[in-house]
Structure formats: C-alpha cells, structure tokens
Amino acid sequence: MSGSSERLLIAHSGADLYLDALGRSHPRLDIAVARSPGELADILGGGFEPTMAFSCTTFSFARHLHRPIVESPGLRWLHVGGAGFEHFSGFDAGRILVTNGRGVLAEFQADTIMGAIIALNHDFAAFRKAQADRRFEPRAVRPLAGQKLAIVGAGAIGCALAGRARAHGLHVIAVSRGGGLPPGFDEVRPFAQLGRSLADADIVSLNLPLTDATRGLVGRPLLMAMKEDALLVNTARGAVIDEPALVAVLEEGRFRGVYLDVFESEPLSPDSPLWGMERVFLTPHCSDQVSDWEERHAAFFMDNLARRLADEPLLNVVSAPPPS
C-alpha cells in the first residue's frame, strides 16, 4: 500500500512529542494534525479526507470530542491510543477497521492497582490522618497472603496484576468470558459465576471494557453480594459500576475500602458524595499515566502504521470489516 495514497489524521493535543519522528519515517505521507477540537473541526471541514486516523485523548481533548473522526466518509483505519473505544460507538464497522493500545500501559496500571490494594488493605489513610493529628498509634494489619482477589476481566492489565498479586501471596481468581486459565491466575471462572466469585473474594478489581453488556453491571445486587469488609477497585470505566448504588452501600457501612480512578461522569462533580467518604480513595482517571504514556501509545501506533503501509497484519485489531 503506497504511503502517497494515504492521508493520516492525528487527533492528539500532544502530537508534537513525535511528529518530527513520524515525518522522518514517512516523508511522503499526507498528515494533518488536530491538537484541539477546534483544529479537528477546521481540518475535517476544510476538505481533508483522512483514510487513517490516530486518536489519543487527553484531559484538554476529551474522548467525546474525537467523535467526528469516524464520521469522515473516507476513513478506513482508526487506531485508538488506549484500550477503550466506546466513545466511537455506532461507527461504521463495515467500513472502518479499528485497532487499539490494549496492553501498552498494562504493566504500569497493574503497579498502580497493586499499590492501591496495599494502601487500602494497610489503611494508610488512617495512619496519614493520625500523623496530621500528631497521634502515635500503632495498629495491626491483615496480611495480604491468603486473601482472595477476583479480577473481573483477564486481559493484559488483569494478567499483569495477577502476577503481582500472587507475589504477595494472594489467591487470584479470573472472572472471564474466555476459556482456559490465563497466565498468572490460580483459577478461572466463567462470567456466569460473577456473583459467586465476588461473594468469595476479599478484594475485587474491575478490569473489563465498557460495553452495552457491562454498563451498570456492578449494581446493588452485586455490591451487596460482596463481603461486607471487601476491598473494591475500579480502574476500568466508571459506568461499569452503578455509582448511586455504590454511594448507598458505602453510606450503609459496607467495604473496608474502595479505590476509584474512573467515574460515570468525568470530571467528577464537586457535589459528588464520593469526595468526602473516608473509606474511598480517588484519583482523576490517571491510573495508567506513566510519565511517557503519550510517547508509548504513539510508538505503538507508528509500529502499526508501518505494518499497514507494508500490507502486513495489524496488532490489536478490535473491530474489522467483513471480508469483501
């Protein structure tokens, strides 16, 4: 496939981090760069018709603002710099091949989740509060070894987390739609046993994509099925949990601790009761943001771009048009 016949659209506020390298690698490629929603509108409204696009969302160029990309009629390939692509739902799957950055940041995100599990289990927040109050109060901590961790979604992040968890002596259960025992896990259970698996677990980590089937999946019935003193971690998508139901069960005194990096609506409203809950630890959707995360996603995209221009199979295909 000739690079001269392709037109590439980059929608990424941080594109200058790698644009020179991209130009050196593909000097004949027609490239348009949108660093903001306004630039994206100008490019698409000005007659540029991309055949390929790289979409990498940032706080200043949020997911929903990338939607016009898939409405471009000539688009044939979209690479998403991240794992989730639900913000492009309803795109023409018969025309556009979609790849994503699944696994690119999995190791770092697994570190974050493991750190959150340790912080919640050891109740570092209580020690921090005692420090602020100048109270010297030793306390015993429940060991991680022997506790059960249910990882819902055994993809790249789930597998990376499983290895770290087992190193701490946790018994790791995969709850997965796939067959076979994923690497790093002690056992695998089908998704049909989700309720039983959550009830068995001392710690639950949600690592599954947001789809029509998973939206609101963890509502009051599943939250109540969990152990009253369980730990709950969500770094997947906020809408996987019924947020009002979570607030309600927390107000009822359930759960030792909860770590949330994602929320139904982002940024999280200042009025949300989650902000003031002592057993809840929040971060602003950055659990995978290692310092060079943008460059890592760009490097993966550039590898796939080279593959496409050489007519080689692409990595991380998540949606492909049917064979013609």
N, C-alpha and C positions, 0 to 999 in steps of 0.2 A: 504494500500500500504506500503510495508516494506521499511524502510529507507535504509536497506542494499542493496536493488536492484536499488537504485537511485544514480546517480552521478551528483553532483552540480558544475557548473562553476560560479564563481563570477568574473565579469569584472568591476573593480572599483578601482581607484587609492587610495581611502580612506577606503579600506576594513578592515584595521587594527582597525578601530574605533569600530567594532562589531564582529570581527572574533572569539574572545575568547567566547563571549556570544553564538554565533552560535554553536561553538563546544561543549559547555556545554549542550546546548539544544538538540543537535543531534549528540551524540558521535559516532554513527555507520555510519554516512553519509560520503560518499566519496566526499571530497571537494577539488577543485583546484581553486587557486586564481590568477587572472591576474591583476596586478596593472598598467600594461602598455601595449601598442600594441605589444612590443617585447615578453613579457611574454605570451600574448594571443596566439601569433603565435607558441611559443615553446610548450605550453600546447596542442593546437589542433594538432600540427604537431608531437607531441610525443606520440600519441596513446590514450590520454584521450578522451573519447567519452561521453560528458555530455548528460543526459536525461533532465536536468533542468538547467536554467541559470538565473542569476540576472545581469542585465546590468544597470549600473549607470554612466552616462557620466559626465566628469569634463573638465576643460579647458585643462589639460595635457593629457587627454584620451578622445578625442572628439568623437562626435556621429558617424561619418563615419568610425572611426577606430574599432567600435564594430560590423561591418557588418559580419565578419567571423563567429560570433556565430551562426547565423541562417543557415549557410551552413554546420553545423555539422549534419550528417545524423541521429544520434540517438536522437536529441533534440525533446522533446515533449511539454515542457512548458518553456516559456520565460516571465520573469517579468521585465518590464522596469521601472526604477526608475525615473519617470517623466510622463508627460501626453502624449507628442508626441512620436510617433514611426515611423515616415515617413522615417527615415534613414534605416529601415529594409524593405522598400517597396519591393514587389516581393518575400517575404518569402513564404515558402510552407504552405499556410493556411489550406491545407487538412491534415497536419501532426502536426503543432505546434499551441498550444493554447497560446494566448498572454494576459497577464494582465498588467495593468499599475498603476502608482501612482497618477492617477487623484484625485484631491481634497486634497492630503496630505499637500500641501503648499498653498492651496487656500486662507485661511484667511490672511496669511502674504502678499501674492501677491495682494490681494484686498486692504490691507493697503497701499502698495506701489503705486498702481494706484490712490487711493483716494488722497494720498499725492501729486502725480504728477498733478492731476486735480486742486487741491487747489493752488499749486505753479504756474501753468500756468495761471489760472484764476486771481490770485492776482498779477501776473507778478513779482514774487520775483526776477527774473533775472535783471529786471530794477532797483530794489532797491539795489541789490548787486553791479551793475555797478555804481550807484550813490555813494554808500559807497566807492568803490575803487577810485572814482574821488573826494571824500570828499565834495559831494554836498548834502545839506539837503533839499530835495524836496518832500514834502507830495503829495500824489495823491489819488484820489478816486478809489474804486474798485467795479466792478459789482458784486452784490450778487449772490451766487450760487442758493439760493432759487428761484424757479420759472423757472430756466433753464431746458431744456430737455436733458437728457442723453440717447443716444441709445447704448445699449450693444449688440454687434453682437456676438452671441454665449452665450446661457444661461445655461452653465454648472456650475460646482462647483465654479469656480472663478467668473463668471458672477453673480451668485446668492449672493455670499459673497459681491461683490462690490455693488450690488443693495441695500442691507440693509444699507451699509454705506452711499451711495448716498442719499437715502431717508431721512436719519437722518439729512442731510444738506439741506433738502427741495427741492431736485431735483425731477423732474418728470421723472421716469425711464421706458424706453421702451425696451422690449426684442425683438430682431430680431432672430427668432429661427426656426429650421426645425421641432421641436417637437410641439405637441399640448398642449393646456392648459396653464394657467397662472403660470409661475414659481414663487416660493416664493420670496417675496421682491420687485416684479415689480408692476408698476401701470397699464401697459398694455403689451400685446404681439402681435406681428405682424409676419406674415409668411415671409419666406425668399424671396418669390416672390415680397414682398414690400420693399426690401432692399433699392432701390434707393430713394423711397419716404420717408422712415424712416430716412435715412441720411440727406435728404434735410430738414426735420423737426427739426433735432437735433441741439442744440447748442454745444454739446460735444458728441464725438463718441469714444467708447472704443472697440477695436477689441480683442475678446477672443475666437476665433474659431480655430480648428485644421488645419494643413496644409494637404490638400488632392489634388487630381487632380482637383477637382471642385473649390477649394479655392485658388489655386496657381495663383497669379496675379489678384485675384478677384477685389481688390480695385485699379483700373487703373484710367486713366484720366477721363473717363466719370463719375465714382462715386465721384472722388475727386472734380470735377467741380460741381457736384450736391449738394455738401455740402455747407452750408452757408460760405460766404467769410470770416467771422470772427469766424468760428468754432474752437473748440479745437479738436485735434486728438491724440489718444493714441493707441499705438500698443505694447502689451506685449505678443502676441501670437506667430507668426512666421514671420520673415522678408519677406519671399516670398509671403505672403498674399497680400502685397502691391507691386505695380509696382514702384520700387524705383526711376528709372529715371523720371517717371511721377510725383512722389511726389516732387522731386527736382525742376522740371519745374514749377509746380504750386506754390511752395514756392517762386521761383525766380520772379514769376508774382505778388507776394504780397498777396497771399491768406493765410488764417488761422491766428488766434491770437497766437496760439502756438501749438507745436507738441512735444509729448514725445515718443521716440523710445527706446525700450530696446532690440529689435531684428532687424536683417538685412538680406538682401538677401544672402550676403556672410559674414561669420564671421571668424576671427575678421574683423571689418570694415576697409577697406583700408584707409591708411593715406591720400590718394588722394581724398577721397570722399568729395564732397562739403558740405555734411551734417554737418561735423565737425565745419565749420565756420559760420553756419547760426544762427543768433541771436535768432530767434523765435523757435529754435529746442533745446530740452534738451535730451541728450543721456546718456544711461547707458549701460554697456557691458554685456548684457544678464544675468542680476542678479536680476531681479525684484522679484524673489521668494526665493532668497538665504538668508533666515533667518540663524543665526549663526550655528544652528544644523540641517541644511537641510539634510545632508547626513544620519545622525542618524535617522531622521524621515522617510526617504524613506526606510532605512534598516529595521526599526521596522515594517513598513507596509509589506515589503516583507517577513519578518520572520513570521508574522501572516499568510500570505498566504501559506508559506511553511508548517507550522504546519497543516493547513487545507488540503493541498494536501496529506501529508503523512498520514492523518487520513481519507482520502477519503471523505472529506467534500467539499461543493461548494466553489469555489474561489471568491474573491472580485475583482471588476473592470475588468471583462472579456471584452476585446475589440475585440477579434477575436477567434473563436472556430472552430475546425474542425467539419464537419458534422457528425451526429451520424452514427456509423458503423452498 
